[in-house]
Amino acid sequence: MPLYEHILLGRQDISAQQFEGLVETYQAIIKDNGGSIEKTENWGIKNLAYKIKKNRKAHFALMNIDAPHEAVAEMERQMGISTDVIRFLTLRMDELDAGPSAMMKRGDRDDRRGGRGDRDRGPRGDRDRDRGPRVERPKADKQDTGKVAQAGEKDADTSKADTSPPDTSKADTSKAETDKADTSKADTSPPDTSKADADTSKAETEKADTSKADTSPPDTSKAETDKADTKKAKTDKADTSKEEE
């Protein structure tokens, strides 16, 4: 008969006893349909890489199955109906591994390492070596210590005075008030209209002179004199012509 390796994931809310009863129910389905269970492993509850049906953890179980395809199909159908099963996987195998799976070996290895914090690590050479007698350091006199402390306080006060920023708020306030007073004085001073008035008077005078020149009558005396001279010249010419005849 075909060989299968089946992994079952149960909901995290059920207890370990309920999950074991669930596994036994599916084993009975395989046996009732002419198959057999070669090996069963309960891996316990483990964290999931991502949420499955709102579950962050799940109960894991492994079953090695030797059964016809119809038996495995019926078992998977029952798992799809159950709300306690969140995921399952069935793989067709050429042969089944009779020994413990990799997950069980890993669990046994972790159990063996459980007490590693209490094991004797043995002697360490750098801690057990003889370092020799301890040398006492010379103690400074009390008077010298006081001088050093005073010098340190003086240096601290000097550095504090040097690093303090200058107080420029008062100077900035005075400058702002002066600028404000100058602005007020410039705004309240009356405008100088004397030059404008003089220009206006000059323009009015020029306008009056122009009007006077336009209204004066034309000078016709010269024209009348020229006309009389022309008439006299014509008379003289006529007299000359008469004498020649």
C-alpha positions, 0 to 999 in steps of 0.5 A, a space after each residue: 500500500 502507499 506510504 504517507 507522511 502526515 502533519 496535523 496542526 491543531 488550534 491553540 485554544 484546545 488543551 493537550 488532552 483534547 488534541 491527543 483525542 483528536 489525533 486518535 480519532 483520525 487514526 481510527 479512520 485510517 484503521 477502519 478503512 484498511 490502513 495502519 499507523 506506523 508512527 505517531 509523534 506529538 511535537 507540542 505547541 509551537 509558534 507559527 511563522 504567521 497567523 493561521 485563522 487568527 492563531 499565533 500558535 498551534 499543536 503539532 503532530 506527525 503520523 506515518 501512514 500505510 494505507 490506501 488512498 481512499 482512507 487518507 482522503 476520508 481522513 482529510 475530509 474529516 479534518 476539513 470539517 473540524 474547527 479544531 484543525 487549522 492546517 494539515 499536510 500529507 506527503 507521498 513517501 517512498 519509504 517511512 523513517 522508523 526513527 525519531 524525526 528531526 523535530 523530536 531530535 531537536 527537542 531531545 537536544 534542547 532538553 539535554 542542554 537545559 542544565 548548561 547554566 549550572 555546569 562546572 566550566 572548570 578553572 580559567 587560567 587568567 583568573 587562577 594565576 598568581 598576580 603577586 602582592 598588591 602595590 599600594 599607591 602613594 596618597 597625596 597630602 591633604 594640603 595639595 588636594 585642597 589646592 588642586 580642588 581650588 584650581 579646578 573650581 577656578 578653571 570651571 568658573 573661568 570657562 563658564 564666564 567665557 562661554 556665556 553669550 553676551 547680553 544683546 537684548 538691551 542694545 537691541 531694544 534701545 536701537 528699536 526704540 530709536 528707530 521708532 522715534 525717528 520714524 514718528 518724527 519723519 511722519 509728523 513733519 509737515 511737507 515743504 510746499 513753498 517751492 510748489 507755491 512758487 512754481 504755481 505763481 510763475 506758471 500763472 504769471 506766464 499764462 497772464 502774459 500770454 493772454 495779454 499778448 493774444 488780446 492786443 490789437 494788430 499794428 496796421 499803421 505800417 501797412 497803411 504807410 506802405 499803401 500810400 507810398 505805393 499809390 504815390 509811386 503810381 501817380 509819379 509814373 503816370 505823370 512821367 508818361 504824360 510828359 513824354 508824350 
